[in-house]
Amino acid sequence: MGRVVMVATAGAGGDLPPLIAAGLALQARGHELRFIGDASVGRMLRSLGLEGYELPAEVDLGPRMVGAIRGSMAESGGDLAAAGPIFLERMSEWASDAAQAVAGVLPDLRPDLVVTSLFGVEVLDAVSPASPWAVINSTFYVGPGAPRPLEQDFGPRALPLIAHYGTLLGAANIVLHATDQVFDLGFDALAPRHHYVGPLGVWEPASEVPDYLLAPGDPWVLVTISSQLQDDLPLAEAALASLADKPVRVLLTVGPDHEPGQVVAPPNARVERTVSHAAVLDHGTLLVSHAGHGSVMKALWHGRAMVLVPWGRDQPGVAARAEALGVARIVPRESCTAEALADAIDLALGDETMRHAAASHRDRLRATDPPAAAALLLEAFL
């Protein structure tokens, strides 16, 4: 039995579910599991009965990232490209502070293996743990020789940061990409020590299915915006307006950083902070989304067609890959009006070929076991 310590950086966004999925698979195989994370991670761990060490509040990634975004936008006058290098500098300052905090507790835990997410790669590179360490990247491959230029796959503000993280991945002993090779444009030239393990991000904590999802009526459409603060409320508003007159029921999740009352819902819609996306997709027919990797992979896991409005971060690359599979229609951010979304939704709902493609990829993915694949690769270091 080995001791695995997972350095988790935030409870919102797509980074934490793949870590937990892989960690629980290792725990089920008899290994000891510990977490180091901020307060948002601590809340999630307590709900799952997992043990963790909570880092000081001043290194909470959520507030520091929001501050870095706002500061970089203010200094650049709102120019996303000019904000990128400033954002990178602020995030490197956070990584340095977080590394000091992690280095203060990690030796006492005596890990045989340390695992982190892409957002933790600079932290662990600075800590330089004595044990082997691994990265679980929650999105598509971003290492050397990627199938598409990073400039096409990432928003301009995020681009310098992701390019920087890509250069640091070589310091890890192993890098697992929580996506699927087929989804990642069939890419077959991963750098050494890099592996696809499948969509770990479809993991969710167990929860009750709301009664309203089980009630008879029109089919459900899931509308999502980022669970990590992003300026994408206009997408939610346009989506609700586009669906208001359609014979569907709509569930919008706005994430933990927004109040449901910030969006006015039409009669056929509900607005919630968080609801199990898997539960909605299990009873739904379509995803309308910001093209976060986690939500897109969940839609694929459930065989649902999509309408995607890539807003930033890795979302242009995620949307392009879903479109290439024939399971999504894309509405560019600059064209995100209720009318444009309504047209795309009508086409997606009426596209039998798209529904068949989504069902085919569902069957392919359901024949895999991503947590087991990740655990087997990580176990080689224990």
N, C-alpha and C positions, 0 to 999 in steps of 0.2 A: 504494500500500500504506500502511495506517495502522497505528499502534501502539496496541494495546488493553491496558490494565492492569485486571485484575480483582482487586478487594479482597474476598477471601473470609474469612469470620469463623470457620468451624469445619468440620472434616472429618466430623463426625457430624451427624445430622439431615437434613432435606430441602433445605437451602439450597445446598449445594455442587454436587450433580449438575446442576441447571439451569444454573448458571454454567459448568460445564465443557462441557456440551452446546452451549451458545451459543458459548463460546470456541473449541471445536474446529471448529465450523461456520465461524466467522470466519477461523480459521487456514487451513482448507481453501480459502477464497476468496482467500488470499494475504496476509492481514494478519498482523502480528507480534503475538504474544500473550505477556504476562507476568502473573504472579500476585503478589499480596502476601497473606500469610496466616499463620496460627499453625502450630504444630508439626504438628497433625493434618492440616491442609491440605498442609503440606510432604510428609508421608508419602505422601499420595495422588498429589501431583504427580510425585514421584520415580518412583512405580510406572508412571506414564504417559509418562515422558520429557519432562515439561513443566518450564519454568523458572519459578522463583519466589523471592521474597525472604521469609525467615522472620522474623516479628515476635518481639520479646522474649517470654520465657515468661510474664512477669507480665501480659500482655494476652491469653493464651490464653482464648478464650471459654468452652470447656467447664468448666474449673475455676471461673472467675469466675461463670458462670451457676449452677452447683451451689451455690457459696457464697451467691449471692444468693437462691436458692430456700430454702436451709436457714436463712439469716439472717432472711428475711422471715417464714418460718413460725414460727421461735422467737419473734420480736418480737411476732407477732400471736396467739400462743397457738394456732396451728394453724388460725386462721380464714382461709380462702382469700380471701374478699373483702377483709378487712383487710390481708392480706399483699400484695395487688396494688400499692398505692401504694408500699410499701416496696421491693418487687421492682423497680418502675420506677426508683426513686431509685438503687438499687444498679446497675442496668443502665446508667443514664445516667452513673454514675461510670466504669464500664468503657468506655463509648463515648468519654468524654473522654480517658481514658488511651490507648485505641487510636488515637484521632484524632491525638494527639501523635506516636505512633510512625509512623503512616502518613504524616503530614505531613513527617516527617524523611527519608523515602525517596522519596516520590512525585515530587517535582520532578526528581530525578536520572534517573528513568525516561522523562521527557518524553512523557507519553501524549497521544495525540490524542483518546482517549475513555477514561473510567474507568467500570467497571461493578461494581456490588455487589449484595448480596442485601438482603432486607427488614431483616435484623439489622444490616446495615452502613449503613442510611440515616442514622442519627444520627451515625455516624462521618464520612461524607462531607459531611454538612451542616455539621459543625464544621470539617472540612478546607477546604471551599469550593474545590475544585480549579479551576485556571485553564481547564482543558479542559471540554467538555461531560461530563456524567455521567449514568449510567442505573442504574435499579434493576430487577432481575429478582426478582419476588415469587414464591416457590415455592408459594403456595397460591391460594385464590380471591381475588377482588377485595376490597380492604379500604379503598378510597378513598371520597371523598364520594358520598353517595347510594347506598350499597351495597344489594343486593336484600333483605338481612335485617339487622335491628339487630345490631351487634357483640355485644350482651349475649346474644343467642341463639346466636351462632356461636363464641364463645370462652369458655374456662374463666375463672372470676372472677379467678384470680391473674394470668393473662396479659392480661386485658382492658385495664387502664390502659396497659400497654406497647404493645400493638397500636394502641390509639386514638392514642397519642402518635406512633408511627411513621406512622400514616395522615395526621396533620397535616403531617409533614415531606416526604411524597412530592411535594408541589407544588414543592419546590425542585429536583427532578431534571428534566433535559431530556426524559426519556422513561421510562416505567414499563411493563415487560412483565410480564404475568401468565402464569405457566407452568401454565395450566389451559385449559380449553375452555369457550367460551361456553355450549354446550348443558349441560355439567356444572354451570356456575354459574347454574343456574335460568333459562337463556335470557336473562340480563341484557343489555340493549342500550343502556344509558345510561352508559357509561364516561366518566369525567372526561376533559377534553382531555389529550392526550399519553399516555394510557393505552391499552394494546392487549392483547388476548388473542393468545397465540402457540401454545397447545396444551401438552400435558403433557411439558415438557422433563425433568421429574423421572423419566421412565422410563429415562433413560440410566443405564447401569451400566458399570464397567470390564470389559473382556473377561476371562473366566475359564473354566476347564474345568468341564464339567458333571460332578458327582460320579457315579460308577458306580452308586451305589445308586438314583439317580433313574431310571436306565434299566432297572433290573432289573424283570422281570415281577412283578405282584402287584396288590394292591388300589390304588385310586386315591389320589393324594396330596392331603392338605390342608395348606396353609401357614398356620402360626400366627405372627404377628409381634407384638412389642412395640416401643416406640420405640428407635431407634438412638441417640437423645440422652437421657441419663439421665432417667427418669421413674419414679414409684413404681407401675409397672404389672405387676410380677411376679405379683400375685394374678390378673390376667387370664390370664397364661400357665398358671398352676397350674389354674385353673378350666377352661380350654380343654382341657388334656391330660386332665383327669378326665372331661370331657364326651365326649371322643372315644375313650376307652380301650376301650369295648366295641363300637365301630362298625366296620364292614368297610372301614376306610380305613387308610392309612399316614400318619403325621403328622410334619411337620418344623417344629420351633419354632426361630426365631432370636431370641436374647436381646440381641444387640447387643454392642458393644465394652466396655461398662461393667459387664457381668455375666459371671459364670462359668457355663458350662453346668451344672456340678454343683449350682448353687443351686436347680435345679428337678428333681424326681424324675420320670423319664419312665416311662410304662407300656410294655409290650412292643411296642406298635405305633408307638412314637414315637422320634424322634431329636431331640436338642437340640444346637444349634450356636451359636457366636457369630454368625457371618455366613456366609451362602450366597447366591448369586445368587437373588434373588426371582423374576427373570424365568425362570430355569431351572426353578424349582419350579412356577411358575404354568403354564409351557409343558407340564409333565407332570402338572399337578394338576387338581383339580376345584372347589376352594373355598378362599377366603381367610377366616380368622378373625383379626381385627386390632383394634388400638387406634384405627383410623380415621385414621392419618397420611395426609396428602394423597399422598405419594409411593407408598405401598403400595396405596392405593385406585386411583390412576391406573394403576399397573402391572396390577392385576387387571382394570381396564376394557380396557387395551391387549391383554390376553390373553383377554378375553371370559369372565371367571370371576365367578360369583356370590359374595356376601360375607355374612358375619355380623360386625357391627361393634359394638364396645364403646367409644364415645368417652370418653377418659380425661381430657383437658384440652387446653390450648393451642387450636389451631384445630379440634380433632377433632369437637366437636359440629356445627360447620358442615359439615365434610367428610361426616360420616355422614348429615346431613339431605339433602345434595345427592345422595349415592348412593342413598338411599332414594327420593327424588323421581324418579330415573331408573328405578326398579323393579328395581334390581340388588342390593339389600342389605336385610337384616333387621337391626334395631337392638336391642341389649340394653342398657338404661341401666346406667351404672357402678354405681349403688346396688343394682341387681338382678343383678349379675354373679355368679351361682352356677353350679356345674356343671350343675344341673338346668335352669336357664333357658337356658343356652347349648346344652345338648343338644336342647331343644325347638326353638330357633331353627335349629340346624344341620339337624335332621331336616326342617324346613319348607323350608329353602333347598335342600337336596339333592334334595328331591322336587318342587320348583317348576319345572315346564317353562317357564312364562311368564317366570320370572326368568332362566332359562338363555338363552332366545331374546333377551330384552332385552340381556343382557350380550354375546351374540354380535353383535347389531346395532350396539351402541356400539363394539365392537372393530373391526368393518368400517369404521365411520365414521371412527374415529381413525386407523386404519392407512392411510387414504386421504390423510392429511395428513403434513406434514414440519415438526414444530415447530422443530427447530434451524435449518432454512433460513428459516422465517418470522421467527425472532428475529434471525438474521444480517442479513437484508434490512433490517429496521427499524433495527438498530444501525448498519449501513453508511452510512446517510444522514448520520451525524455524522463520517464518516471522509474 
